Amino acid sequence: MNNIEKIKDALSGKGFGAIILTNQANRLYATGFESSDGVLLVTADSAWFFTDARYIEAAGMAITGAHVQLVTNVEPYAALIKAKLDEREITSVGFEESCVSYAGYLEWTEKLGVELIPVQKVIEGLRAVKTPDDLEQLKKVQRIAEKSFEEIIPLINMDITEKELAAELVYRFLRNGADDISFNPIIVSGAKSSMPHGVPGDVKIGKGFLTIDFGARLDGWCSDTTRTLCIGDPDEEMVRVYDTVLEAQEAGIRAARAGVSGYDVDLAARLVIEKAGYGEYFGHGFGHELGLEIHETMKASQISKDILPEGAVISAEPGIYLPGRYGVRIEDVIYITKDGCENITNLTKKLIII
């Protein structure tokens, strides 16, 4: 069953006759085709992908589960969609409430003449469960990112800047087959490593910890990995902090399995950090869902109410950040199974000292 068929099944019994998808990642999930512009309309018996002249030829070649139709100034999106809805006497339509602006909501309501019903969670629920083919795609982009990371390690020294190292990494992503980055690399060193989402600067790599958080993108699928290295020999506390983060990550990974809450996975890791005396310095969650977007809906955190389904993919990334001194984060990606999880990250987690 393709993903459009899954969406059709999801329509059944939900109180609406069709669903409109405008979000780029949701359209990609449904059709396998990526474009910056387009709308997918799915009803119980059919589906249409509407797009403009920039993408019409490519969409026609790539999409098999929906009719592809050209949008023009004479026949804009709303007119074409309304015609399909009127033919089927559909008066209520599901829409992505977290992706559509209020202005967009008002426009769709007026021009389509239907009731719009929030159904974001329906699509999120479908996307949360990755198929074996999806998993292979995630592994493929993960291998590209890992190969690229290993290629930049010999370049790391105190004469290269954080920004230059980030550029070298992005270049290798593309050279090794990625389509793009999944997010801007986080490469921060020395005291800056205490900032979880620090920005690479025009400063040379400093002595101490070096955090490299990176992700590549291929065919829409995202990778996400963090490794913390050390420039020069670490002192005793630095080793203790690093080992604590690693122990916490492994505890969270052991706790992860289908049917377990994101809260409990986070707690397993958090207890390790708290026991070591660094609880106040772990300010974010254990992990987040990823796939066609680098941050999807489910989370493993202190406030998470999510129950992890079999087939979910989440990051495993606890950290300790001592303000003004340094920080450590170690991040893998795990695939949730019935009895545990599969770690799809292959890089060493032994502290690399340069």
C-alpha positions as CSV (number, residue, x, y, z in Angstrom):
1,M,0.0,0.0,0.0
2,N,1.4,3.4,-1.0
3,N,1.2,6.4,1.2
4,I,-1.7,8.0,-0.6
5,E,-3.7,4.8,-0.1
6,K,-2.8,5.0,3.6
7,I,-4.2,8.5,3.7
8,K,-7.4,7.4,2.0
9,D,-7.8,4.7,4.6
10,A,-7.2,7.3,7.3
11,L,-10.1,9.4,5.9
12,S,-12.6,6.7,6.8
13,G,-14.8,7.5,9.7
14,K,-13.0,10.8,10.5
15,G,-16.0,13.1,9.7
16,F,-14.6,14.7,6.5
17,G,-14.6,13.7,2.9
18,A,-11.2,14.9,1.7
19,I,-7.9,16.2,3.0
20,I,-5.7,19.0,1.5
21,L,-2.0,18.8,2.0
22,T,0.1,22.0,1.5
23,N,3.1,21.3,3.8
24,Q,6.1,20.3,1.7
25,A,7.2,17.4,3.8
26,N,3.6,16.0,4.0
27,R,3.3,16.3,0.2
28,L,6.6,14.5,-0.2
29,Y,5.5,11.7,2.2
30,A,2.3,11.2,0.2
31,T,3.6,11.4,-3.3
32,G,7.4,10.8,-3.2
33,F,7.8,14.0,-5.1
34,E,9.5,17.1,-3.7
35,S,8.7,20.6,-4.8
36,S,8.5,24.0,-3.2
37,D,5.0,24.5,-4.6
38,G,2.0,22.3,-4.9
39,V,-1.2,21.1,-3.2
40,L,-2.3,17.5,-2.8
41,L,-6.1,16.8,-2.6
42,V,-7.1,13.3,-1.4
43,T,-10.6,12.0,-1.4
44,A,-11.9,8.5,-0.5
45,D,-11.8,7.4,-4.2
46,S,-9.1,9.5,-5.8
47,A,-6.2,12.0,-5.5
48,W,-4.9,15.0,-7.4
49,F,-1.5,16.8,-7.2
50,F,-1.9,20.4,-8.4
51,T,1.3,22.4,-9.3
52,D,2.5,25.1,-11.6
53,A,4.5,25.1,-14.8
54,R,7.8,24.8,-13.0
55,Y,7.1,21.3,-11.7
56,I,4.3,19.9,-13.9
57,E,6.6,17.8,-16.1
58,A,8.7,16.4,-13.3
59,A,5.6,15.7,-11.2
60,G,3.9,13.9,-14.1
61,M,7.0,11.6,-14.4
62,A,7.4,11.0,-10.7
63,I,3.9,10.7,-9.2
64,T,1.9,7.5,-9.8
65,G,-0.7,7.6,-7.1
66,A,-2.4,10.8,-8.0
67,H,-3.6,12.7,-11.1
68,V,-1.3,15.6,-11.9
69,Q,-2.9,18.8,-13.0
70,L,-1.5,22.2,-14.0
71,V,-2.3,25.3,-12.1
72,T,-2.5,28.6,-14.0
73,N,-3.6,32.2,-13.3
74,V,-6.8,31.4,-15.1
75,E,-7.3,28.1,-13.1
76,P,-5.7,28.7,-9.7
77,Y,-5.5,26.2,-6.9
78,A,-8.8,27.1,-5.2
79,A,-10.8,26.9,-8.4
80,L,-9.5,23.5,-9.3
81,I,-9.8,22.0,-5.8
82,K,-13.4,23.4,-5.5
83,A,-14.4,21.8,-8.7
84,K,-13.3,18.3,-7.4
85,L,-15.0,18.9,-4.1
86,D,-18.3,20.0,-5.7
87,E,-18.3,17.0,-8.1
88,R,-18.3,14.8,-5.0
89,E,-20.6,17.0,-2.9
90,I,-17.9,17.2,-0.2
91,T,-18.6,19.9,2.4
92,S,-15.9,19.1,5.0
93,V,-12.2,18.9,4.4
94,G,-9.3,18.1,6.6
95,F,-6.4,20.5,6.7
96,E,-3.0,20.9,8.4
97,E,-3.8,23.3,11.1
98,S,-0.2,23.7,12.3
99,C,1.0,24.5,8.8
100,V,-1.7,26.8,7.4
101,S,-1.7,30.4,8.5
102,Y,-4.8,32.1,9.8
103,A,-5.0,34.1,6.6
104,G,-4.6,30.9,4.6
105,Y,-7.4,29.3,6.6
106,L,-9.7,32.2,5.9
107,E,-8.9,32.1,2.2
108,W,-9.5,28.3,1.9
109,T,-12.8,28.6,3.8
110,E,-14.1,31.4,1.6
111,K,-12.9,30.1,-1.8
112,L,-13.8,26.4,-1.3
113,G,-17.0,27.0,0.6
114,V,-16.4,24.1,2.9
115,E,-15.8,23.4,6.6
116,L,-12.1,22.9,7.4
117,I,-11.4,20.3,10.1
118,P,-8.0,20.1,11.8
119,V,-6.4,16.7,10.9
120,Q,-2.6,17.3,11.4
121,K,-2.4,14.5,13.9
122,V,-3.7,12.0,11.3
123,I,-0.8,12.7,9.0
124,E,1.7,12.9,11.8
125,G,0.5,9.5,13.0
126,L,1.1,8.0,9.6
127,R,4.5,9.6,9.2
128,A,5.7,8.6,12.6
129,V,5.8,4.9,11.6
130,K,8.7,4.3,9.2
131,T,8.6,1.4,6.8
132,P,11.5,-0.9,6.2
133,D,12.1,1.0,2.9
134,D,12.1,4.3,4.9
135,L,14.6,2.9,7.3
136,E,16.9,2.0,4.4
137,Q,16.7,5.5,3.1
138,L,17.6,6.9,6.5
139,K,20.5,4.5,6.8
140,K,21.7,5.6,3.3
141,V,21.8,9.3,4.2
142,Q,23.3,8.5,7.6
143,R,26.2,6.6,5.9
144,I,26.9,9.7,3.7
145,A,27.0,12.0,6.7
146,E,29.3,9.6,8.6
147,K,31.7,9.3,5.7
148,S,31.8,13.1,5.4
149,F,32.5,13.5,9.1
150,E,35.3,11.0,9.1
151,E,36.9,12.8,6.1
152,I,37.1,16.1,8.0
153,I,38.8,14.7,11.1
154,P,42.3,15.0,9.5
155,L,41.6,18.7,8.8
156,I,40.9,19.6,12.4
157,N,43.6,21.7,14.0
158,M,43.9,25.1,15.7
159,D,44.6,26.9,12.5
160,I,41.2,26.3,10.9
161,T,38.2,28.3,11.9
162,E,34.8,26.9,13.0
163,K,33.2,28.3,9.9
164,E,35.8,26.9,7.6
165,L,35.4,23.4,9.1
166,A,31.6,23.7,8.6
167,A,32.2,24.6,5.0
168,E,34.5,21.6,4.5
169,L,31.8,19.3,6.0
170,V,29.0,20.6,3.8
171,Y,31.2,20.3,0.7
172,R,31.8,16.6,1.6
173,F,28.1,16.0,2.1
174,L,27.5,17.0,-1.5
175,R,30.5,15.3,-2.9
176,N,29.6,12.1,-1.2
177,G,26.1,12.1,-2.7
178,A,23.8,14.1,-0.5
179,D,21.3,16.5,-2.0
180,D,21.6,19.1,0.8
181,I,22.1,19.6,4.5
182,S,19.3,18.8,6.9
183,F,20.3,21.8,9.0
184,N,23.1,24.2,9.3
185,P,26.1,22.4,11.0
186,I,26.8,23.3,14.6
187,I,30.5,23.5,15.1
188,V,31.7,25.2,18.3
189,S,34.8,24.8,20.3
190,G,36.4,25.7,23.6
191,A,34.1,27.7,25.8
192,K,31.6,28.0,23.0
193,S,30.9,24.3,23.2
194,S,28.7,25.1,26.3
195,M,26.1,26.5,23.8
196,P,24.0,23.6,22.6
197,H,23.0,25.4,19.4
198,G,26.0,27.6,19.0
199,V,26.8,29.1,15.6
200,P,30.2,28.5,13.8
201,G,32.2,31.7,13.8
202,D,35.2,33.2,12.2
203,V,37.3,32.0,15.1
204,K,39.9,29.3,15.0
205,I,39.2,26.0,16.7
206,G,40.0,26.4,20.4
207,K,41.5,24.1,22.9
208,G,39.1,21.8,24.8
209,F,35.9,20.3,23.6
210,L,34.8,20.6,20.0
211,T,31.1,19.9,19.3
212,I,30.1,18.9,15.8
213,D,26.4,18.5,15.2
214,F,25.6,17.7,11.6
215,G,23.0,16.3,9.2
216,A,22.8,15.5,5.5
217,R,19.7,15.2,3.3
218,L,19.0,12.7,0.5
219,D,15.7,12.2,-1.4
220,G,14.0,14.2,1.4
221,W,15.3,12.0,4.2
222,C,17.4,13.6,7.0
223,S,20.3,12.4,9.1
224,D,21.3,13.9,12.5
225,T,24.5,13.1,14.5
226,T,26.6,14.8,17.1
227,R,30.1,14.0,18.2
228,T,32.2,15.8,20.8
229,L,35.9,15.7,20.2
230,C,38.7,17.2,22.3
231,I,41.5,19.4,21.1
232,G,44.4,18.6,23.4
233,D,44.3,16.3,26.4
234,P,41.2,16.5,28.6
235,D,41.4,17.0,32.3
236,E,39.9,14.6,34.8
237,E,36.5,16.5,35.0
238,M,36.2,16.7,31.2
239,V,36.6,12.9,31.0
240,R,34.0,12.5,33.8
241,V,31.5,14.7,31.9
242,Y,32.1,13.0,28.7
243,D,31.7,9.5,30.2
244,T,28.5,10.6,32.1
245,V,26.9,11.8,28.8
246,L,27.8,8.6,27.1
247,E,26.4,6.5,30.0
248,A,23.2,8.6,30.0
249,Q,22.8,8.1,26.2
250,E,23.3,4.3,26.6
251,A,20.7,4.2,29.4
252,G,18.1,6.1,27.3
253,I,18.8,3.8,24.3
254,R,18.3,0.7,26.5
255,A,15.0,2.1,27.8
256,A,13.6,2.8,24.3
257,R,11.1,0.3,22.8
258,A,7.6,0.4,21.3
259,G,5.0,1.2,23.9
260,V,7.3,3.2,26.2
261,S,6.7,6.9,26.7
262,G,9.2,9.5,25.5
263,Y,9.1,10.8,29.1
264,D,10.4,7.5,30.5
265,V,13.2,7.3,27.8
266,D,14.3,10.8,28.8
267,L,14.1,9.9,32.5
268,A,16.4,6.9,32.1
269,A,19.1,9.2,30.7
270,R,18.4,12.1,33.0
271,L,18.8,10.1,36.2
272,V,22.3,9.2,35.1
273,I,23.2,12.8,34.7
274,E,21.5,13.9,37.9
275,K,23.3,11.1,39.9
276,A,26.6,12.5,38.6
277,G,25.7,15.9,39.9
278,Y,25.1,17.6,36.5
279,G,21.3,17.5,36.4
280,E,20.9,21.3,36.1
281,Y,23.2,21.4,33.1
282,F,21.1,19.1,31.0
283,G,18.5,21.6,29.7
284,H,17.0,19.9,26.6
285,G,15.2,16.6,26.0
286,F,16.8,13.3,25.2
287,G,15.7,13.2,21.6
288,H,13.2,14.1,18.9
289,E,11.5,12.3,16.0
290,L,13.1,12.8,12.6
291,G,12.6,11.6,9.0
292,L,11.4,13.8,6.2
293,E,12.0,16.7,8.5
294,I,14.9,17.1,11.0
295,H,12.4,17.8,13.8
296,E,9.1,15.9,13.5
297,T,6.4,15.7,16.1
298,M,7.2,13.1,18.8
299,K,9.7,13.9,21.5
300,A,11.6,12.1,24.3
301,S,11.7,14.8,26.9
302,Q,10.7,15.8,30.4
303,I,7.3,17.1,29.1
304,S,6.6,14.4,26.5
305,K,3.3,12.6,26.5
306,D,4.2,10.6,23.4
307,I,4.1,6.8,23.4
308,L,6.7,5.5,21.0
309,P,5.2,3.3,18.3
310,E,7.0,0.5,16.6
311,G,8.8,2.0,13.6
312,A,9.4,5.4,15.1
313,V,12.8,7.0,14.5
314,I,14.2,9.3,17.2
315,S,17.5,10.9,18.1
316,A,19.4,10.0,21.2
317,E,21.2,13.1,22.3
318,P,21.7,13.9,26.0
319,G,24.2,16.6,26.9
320,I,25.9,18.4,29.7
321,Y,26.7,22.1,29.3
322,L,28.7,24.1,31.8
323,P,28.2,27.8,31.0
324,G,31.4,29.6,30.1
325,R,33.5,26.4,30.3
326,Y,32.5,23.7,27.9
327,G,29.8,21.2,26.8
328,V,29.4,17.7,25.7
329,R,26.7,16.1,23.5
330,I,26.7,12.7,21.9
331,E,23.9,11.9,19.4
332,D,22.8,8.8,17.6
333,V,19.6,7.9,15.7
334,I,17.6,4.9,16.8
335,Y,14.8,2.9,15.2
336,I,12.1,1.7,17.6
337,T,11.3,-2.0,17.5
338,K,8.9,-4.2,19.5
339,D,11.6,-5.4,21.8
340,G,14.0,-2.5,21.9
341,C,15.6,-0.4,19.2
342,E,18.2,-0.5,16.4
343,N,20.9,2.1,16.5
344,I,21.5,3.2,12.9
345,T,24.5,5.3,13.7
346,N,27.9,3.6,13.1
347,L,30.4,6.2,14.3
348,T,32.6,5.5,17.3
349,K,31.6,7.1,20.6
350,K,35.1,6.8,22.0
351,L,36.4,10.3,22.8
352,I,38.5,11.4,19.8
353,I,41.5,13.5,21.0
354,I,43.3,15.7,18.5
